[in-house]
Amino acid sequence: MSLEGKVAVITGAASGIGRACAIRLAQDGADIAVMDLNEDGIKETARMVEAEGRKCVPVAFDLLDRTALTSAFDQVKRELGFIEILHNNAGGSLRKDNRSFTKADAEQWDYFIALNLTAAADCTREVVGDMKERRTGRIINTSSERAFIGGPGFTDYSAAKSGLLGFTKSLALELARYQITVNAVCPGITRTPILDQMPKEHIQKSIESVPLQRIGEPEDIAHAVSFFASPGAAYVTGEHLLVAGGRTIH
Ligand SMILES: NC(=O)c1ccc[n+]([C@@H]2O[C@H](COP(=O)([O-])OP(=O)(O)OC[C@H]3O[C@@H](n4cnc5c(N)ncnc54)[C@H](O)[C@@H]3O)[C@@H](O)[C@H]2O)c1
């Protein structure tokens, strides 16, 4: 129970990777706050965290609403106390159409940058003051293999997830003197609700391109997040860990 007595906030925790990370950090001993648009989903995650014997505060709101975001963090601080671990995990690339850069409009660009990059900076701003004061903290960002391999139809998403790596490294340097670490996990294709909306042929093609010959499970990503949050990772900062079955090996 290496995280006993600590509080972790996980965004985008109504399903998939965020939910698996919430359960895993609870198993590691932390009390958890889960934030997401999907109220039913985070209530279900909260039940799963509580089944692990930890406290859980679910807060449903839109991360792109800055006023709601500040209120959400204030609520968590009141209910659980000092937030020592922040996992900026919410994000996504799904859209109905207009995937290509030339067809998509500027509003679509702004939305995916806001969701996958700016929201992480906004959440970090809410916790970093207290972390500096206490000279301890862990910030973990969910980037993507798309930051490394790109892909047609992913210009905004790849730009945001690459930006998240730049944010991770620069913030790590800024906060190192306070013993706050900042790292990123970069999932490859992972079995989450996002896959339900992908064409089966696309998923099959992806599996064929993964050297370990399977799709990642949310728990594969949670192992990496658990490491970055753990006392054992105290001397690791500004790093990223690809959990992608070898797909990015050249
Ligand atoms: N699944 C994959 O193959 C894969 C691969 C690489 C990276 N990722 C990244 O992993 C992270 C988690 O994704 P996932 O695959 O678990 O998908 P998911 O859909 O299960 O989780 C994303 C969560 O973000 C929430 N969310 C979206 N917009 C929001 C908003 N404006 N405010 C609050 N919450 C919002 C959704 O409701 C959802 O619960 C994302 O950042 C995604 O980009 C996923």
The ligand as a Gaussian input file, in Angstrom:
#p B3LYP/6-31G(d) Opt

LIG

0 1
 N       -7.752000       3.834000     -25.999000
 C       -6.691000       4.069000     -26.734000
 O       -6.392000       3.329000     -27.686000
 C       -5.786000       5.245000     -26.387000
 C       -4.532000       5.312000     -27.012000
 C       -3.683000       6.379000     -26.713000
 C       -4.084000       7.351000     -25.799000
 N       -5.310000       7.274000     -25.224000
 C       -5.680000       8.335000     -24.278000
 O       -6.076000       7.770000     -23.050000
 C       -6.941000       8.685000     -22.380000
 C       -8.158000       7.920000     -21.871000
 O       -8.913000       7.453000     -22.984000
 P       -9.686000       6.058000     -23.009000
 O       -9.171000       5.309000     -24.165000
 O       -9.675000       5.443000     -21.653000
 O      -11.146000       6.539000     -23.440000
 P      -12.474000       6.785000     -22.602000
 O      -13.437000       7.364000     -23.578000
 O      -12.844000       5.572000     -21.850000
 O      -12.021000       7.921000     -21.563000
 C      -11.989000       9.285000     -21.851000
 C      -12.839000       9.988000     -20.819000
 O      -12.693000      11.412000     -20.964000
 C      -13.968000      11.971000     -20.670000
 N      -14.086000      13.304000     -21.255000
 C      -14.071000      13.634000     -22.585000
 N      -14.249000      14.948000     -22.727000
 C      -14.379000      15.474000     -21.468000
 C      -14.598000      16.779000     -20.974000
 N      -14.714000      17.843000     -21.791000
 N      -14.681000      16.955000     -19.634000
 C      -14.597000      15.903000     -18.799000
 N      -14.388000      14.638000     -19.213000
 C      -14.286000      14.433000     -20.534000
 C      -14.964000      11.006000     -21.315000
 O      -16.274000      11.165000     -20.790000
 C      -14.335000       9.671000     -20.985000
 O      -14.834000       9.108000     -19.791000
 C       -7.262000       9.789000     -23.379000
 O       -6.450000      10.920000     -23.099000
 C       -6.863000       9.181000     -24.709000
 O       -6.498000      10.160000     -25.654000
 C       -6.167000       6.239000     -25.486000

